[in-house]
Amino acid sequence: MKEVRRLLHSLEEGYGDRLGDHLANRSLVLRVDQAGHAFIKVEDTLVYPVHSGVIQIASVDLMVDLLAEYEPGAGLRGPHLLVPRPLLRIVPGKLGGEPHVADTRIETRALMALANRGYETSQLLEFYPFLDAASVDQAVDLERQLNRNLTASAA
C-alpha cells in the first residue's frame, strides 16, 4: 500500500485533476511486476515512480493485474477485487472492504447467512425491498465461491 500511495502521489504531479477523474471512474488498473513493484495504468500508459517528479513507463505484457479475477485451478477462483460480480462491489474503506451489493451497505455475507438459514431469494427481497433478485443471487454465488476456495485450500 505504501508503494501504491507513493505511485499515486507521483501521478498527481503528472496528471493533475485528470488523475481524480480516473480514480472516480475506476479507469485505473493496478499491476505488479515479478519483483513486486506496483505500476498503475493510466490513459493506456503503464507507469512507475522512480523518484519525485520522475515516472518510468513499462510494458503491460510484463505485468500481472492484482485486481483481476484469478483462477489458479482445482476449482478455485478469486474474485475481481473491485467488482467481484456485475452488481457487487468491494470498496476499500467502505464496510471494512467487505463485498457488498453496489450502491448499498448490504454485505454479501449477510445475505449468505440468511440464505444458509433457509431463506429464499423472494423472502430476502421482502427484507430488502430495494434490492433485486439478481443482486441477491450474485451475492450468494460470490459467498459460495469464497467458501469453496476456503474449503479447497484447507484440504
C-alpha positions in Angstrom: 0.0 0.0 0.0 2.9 2.4 0.8 4.2 1.9 -2.7 0.8 2.4 -4.2 0.4 5.7 -2.3 3.8 6.8 -3.5 2.8 6.0 -7.0 -0.5 7.9 -6.8 1.4 10.9 -5.3 3.8 10.9 -8.2 1.0 10.6 -10.7 -0.8 13.6 -9.2 2.1 15.8 -10.3 1.9 14.5 -13.9 -1.8 14.0 -14.4 -3.2 16.6 -12.0 -7.0 16.8 -12.0 -7.3 14.1 -14.6 -6.0 11.5 -12.1 -9.0 12.2 -9.8 -11.3 11.7 -12.8 -9.6 8.3 -13.5 -10.0 7.3 -9.8 -13.7 8.3 -9.8 -14.4 6.4 -13.0 -12.3 3.4 -11.8 -10.4 3.5 -15.1 -7.0 2.9 -13.4 -5.5 -0.6 -13.4 -3.1 -1.6 -10.7 -0.4 -4.1 -11.7 2.7 -5.6 -10.2 5.8 -7.0 -11.8 7.6 -10.1 -10.6 9.8 -8.1 -8.3 6.7 -6.7 -6.5 6.9 -3.2 -7.8 3.4 -1.6 -8.2 2.5 0.0 -11.5 -0.6 1.9 -12.5 -2.1 2.0 -16.0 -3.4 5.5 -16.8 -4.6 6.6 -20.2 -3.2 3.4 -21.9 0.3 4.0 -20.3 1.7 1.9 -17.5 3.9 3.9 -15.2 6.1 3.5 -12.1 7.6 6.3 -10.0 11.4 6.3 -10.0 11.6 9.3 -7.7 9.7 12.6 -7.1 8.5 14.0 -10.4 10.0 11.2 -12.5 8.0 8.2 -13.7 9.1 5.2 -15.7 6.9 3.7 -18.4 6.7 -0.1 -18.6 5.4 -2.8 -20.8 1.9 -4.2 -20.0 3.0 -7.6 -21.2 5.3 -8.0 -18.2 2.7 -7.3 -15.6 0.1 -9.1 -13.5 -3.2 -7.4 -12.8 -3.6 -7.6 -9.0 -7.2 -6.6 -9.0 -8.4 -9.0 -11.8 -10.2 -12.3 -11.2 -7.7 -15.2 -10.6 -8.2 -18.8 -11.4 -5.3 -21.0 -10.2 -7.1 -24.2 -11.0 -8.7 -27.0 -8.9 -12.0 -25.1 -8.8 -10.5 -22.1 -7.0 -11.4 -18.7 -8.2 -10.5 -15.4 -6.6 -12.9 -12.5 -7.4 -12.0 -9.3 -9.0 -11.1 -7.1 -6.1 -13.2 -4.1 -7.0 -16.1 -5.7 -9.0 -16.4 -9.3 -7.9 -19.7 -9.7 -9.8 -21.5 -7.2 -12.0 -23.9 -6.0 -9.2 -21.4 -6.3 -6.3 -18.5 -4.1 -5.2 -15.5 -4.1 -2.9 -14.6 -0.6 -1.9 -11.6 0.0 0.4 -12.8 1.9 3.4 -16.5 1.1 2.9 -17.8 -1.6 5.2 -14.2 -2.6 6.1 -13.5 -3.6 2.5 -16.2 -6.3 2.6 -18.0 -7.4 -0.6 -21.5 -5.7 -0.8 -24.3 -5.0 -3.2 -23.4 -2.0 -5.3 -24.8 1.3 -4.0 -25.9 -0.2 -0.7 -24.3 -1.1 2.6 -25.7 -4.7 2.4 -22.8 -7.1 2.8 -22.8 -10.3 0.7 -22.1 -12.4 3.7 -25.2 -11.1 5.5 -27.3 -12.3 2.5 -25.5 -15.6 2.6 -26.1 -16.1 6.3 -29.8 -15.7 5.7 -29.7 -18.0 2.7 -27.9 -20.6 4.8 -30.8 -20.3 7.3 -33.2 -21.4 4.6 -34.5 -18.0 3.3 -35.2 -18.0 -0.4 -34.4 -15.0 -2.7 -38.0 -13.9 -2.7 -38.0 -13.8 1.1 -34.7 -11.9 1.1 -36.3 -9.3 -1.2 -39.1 -8.8 1.4 -36.4 -8.0 3.9 -34.6 -5.7 1.5 -37.2 -4.4 -1.0 -34.6 -2.0 -2.6 -32.6 -5.0 -3.9 -33.3 -7.1 -6.9 -33.2 -10.8 -7.4 -30.0 -10.7 -9.5 -28.1 -8.8 -6.8 -29.1 -11.3 -4.1 -28.2 -14.3 -6.4 -24.8 -12.8 -7.2 -24.1 -12.1 -3.5 -24.9 -15.8 -2.6 -22.9 -17.0 -5.6 -19.9 -15.0 -4.6 -20.0 -16.2 -1.0 -20.4 -19.8 -2.1 -17.3 -19.4 -4.3 -15.3 -17.9 -1.5 -16.4 -20.8 0.8 -15.4 -23.3 -1.8 -12.0 -21.6 -2.0 -11.5 -21.9 1.7 -12.6 -25.5 1.8 -10.3 -26.5 -1.0 -7.3 -24.6 0.4 -7.8 -26.2 3.9 -7.8 -29.7 2.4 
